[in-house]
Amino acid sequence: MKAWITLCGVLAVASVAAWAAGPAAAPLLQWDRTLWLQQPWTLWTASLVHLSAAHLLGNLLTLGALAVLGSSLGAGQAATRALIVAWPLGTLALLAWPQVRQYSGMSGLIHAAVAVLWAHAVVHRRAYPLSFVLFVGMGIKLLSEHAWLTPVSFDPSWGFNVVYAAHLSGTLVGAACGMAAAVWGLLRPSE
């Protein structure tokens, strides 16, 4: 539990630090399809870059909610490790969509975190009923966004393009990493 809360806290602090660094730092931190091999750190740092104060605040509030949810579900080291592995892989998976040229924001990582918590809930009897809620909620959201048809779209309420492909890739990678970690945790219950 403590590891999950710590990771959520670190992500929040790092996001605020990236915001404080200002717009000049954004090109060095956001993921770019053509530059990521020369700037591999952007697989992680892209999640820390936010395009507006509302964007940052929304993601910080969501991180807080995920910290509480993970804590109440008893998500521990295995779930935390799964999210750490899913973090860069979700960004890397954006290569599957040629329309996605650049990416910044925490939405992909947040979707990965929800998927990791879903996987945790699936294999833990106490949390099992919540797995259905998480599954149906994420399913409805992803179906409504239809990222496979519209990977990037301008959202007037945010005032910028939303990379729906990051939501889908984050969810899929998070679910895979989360399930692998959950099964591993069942096989090694001492963790």
N, C-alpha and C positions, 0 to 999 in steps of 0.2 A: 504494500500500500504506500509506504513512504517513498519508494522509488518512483512510483507513478506521479504522486503529488510533486515530488522534486523536479521531475522532468517537465511537468506542466509549468511550474514556477520558473525554471530556467528558460523555457521557451518564451514566457511572458517578459522576463527581464531582457532577454536578447532582442525581442521585437521592439521594446521601448528603446533600447540602445541603438538599434538600426534606425529607428525613427529619429532619434536625437542626432544621429550622424548627418542627417539632412539629405536632400535630393542628390547632392553630388556623389554620395556613396552608393546610390541605387544601381548605377550601371555595373559596379564591381560586385554587387551582391545578387542581382536578379539573374535568373537562368535565361540563357540565350541559346537557341538551337545550334547556331553556327559557332559559338565560342565556348561551349561547356567543356570540351576536351582541354582547352587551354586554361579554363577556369573551373576545375572540377568541384571546388568548394561551393559553387552556386547550387549544386544538387541539395545542399543543406540550407545555405543562406537565403535562397529565393523565398523560402517560407517566412522569413523574418522581415521582408520588405513589404510595406503597406503603402497604398496609393492615396490614402486620405486619412485624416484623423478618425473619421467615422469607421473606416475599414479597420484600422488598428483597434479601436475601442470594441467593435463588434467581435473581433477575433479574441481579444483579451477576455471579454465576458464569456465567450464560448469556451475558452481554455479553463476558466474558473469552473464552469459547469461540468466540463469533462474531468477536472480534478476531483470534484465532489462525487460525480457518478462513479469514477474509477475507484475512489476510496470506499464508497458504499458497496461496491461489488467485490471488494477485496482484490482488486487488480494489483499484482505485486511485480516482482522482478521479471518474471517471464513475459508478462504483458508489456512492461516497460521496454525490455529488449526487443520485443516484436515491433513496437512503434519506432524504436531507434533504427532498426533495419529497414522498415517500410518507408521511413522519411526520405532518404535519397532515392530509393527505388521508385516511389510514386512520382517523383519529379522526372527521373530517367524515362519512365513509361510514357511521358508526353511525346517522346520521339515517334510514337505510333500515329500521331496526328500531325501531318505536315502543316496544317493551318496554324498550329501553335508555334509561333516564332520566339516569343518571350513569355516568361511566367514569373510572377511575384505574388506573394500573399500566402496565407496559411490555410486556405480552404482545402487544398489537397491533403495536407497533413491532418487537419481536423477530421476530414472524412476517414482517413486511415485510422485515426484514434478511435472513432466510433466503431469502425469495423473490428479493430483489435478488441474493444470491449464487448462487442457482439460475440466474437469467438470465445472470449473468456466466459461469458455468460452461458454459452451453449454447453460447455463441458463442466460447469460447476452447478451442482444440484440446487443450491440456495439461490443462485442468480438465474437459473434456467428460464423462468417465466418472462423475465425482461428481455431475453434474447429474441422472442417473437416481436415485441414492441420495437426493438432496434431494427430488426430485419424488415418489418413492414414499413416503418418510417423511412428508412434509407431507400428501400425499394421504390416507394411512391415518389420520393424526391428525385431519385435518379431517372425514373421513367418520365417524370414531368420535364426534366432538363434535356433528355434525349441527346446526350453528348456524342453518341456515335453518329448522329446526323448533324448536330450543331456544336462542334467542340468549343467554339469561341463565339460569344455574342455580346453586343453592347447592352448594358443594363442601365436604363436612364435613372433608376433610383440610386444606383451607386455612382453613376457618372463616368464609368469606364467599362472596358471589355471584361467580361467574366469568362474565365477559362473553365467551362463545364467539364472538359476532358480531365482536368485535374481532380475534380470531384469523383469521377468514375475511376480513374486510375488509382487515386488514393484509396478508394473503397476496396477495389479488387486486390491491390497489393497489401493493404492492411488486413483484409480478411484472410489472405493466404498466410501472411506472416503471423497473424494472431492465432490462426488455427494450428499452425506448426508449433508455435510456442505453447499453446494450451495443451496439445497432445503430449509434447515433450514434458510439460509440467506434470501431467498425469503419470507419465512413466517414471519421473524423478520427483516424487512428492516431497522430498526434503527441502526443496527450494521455496 
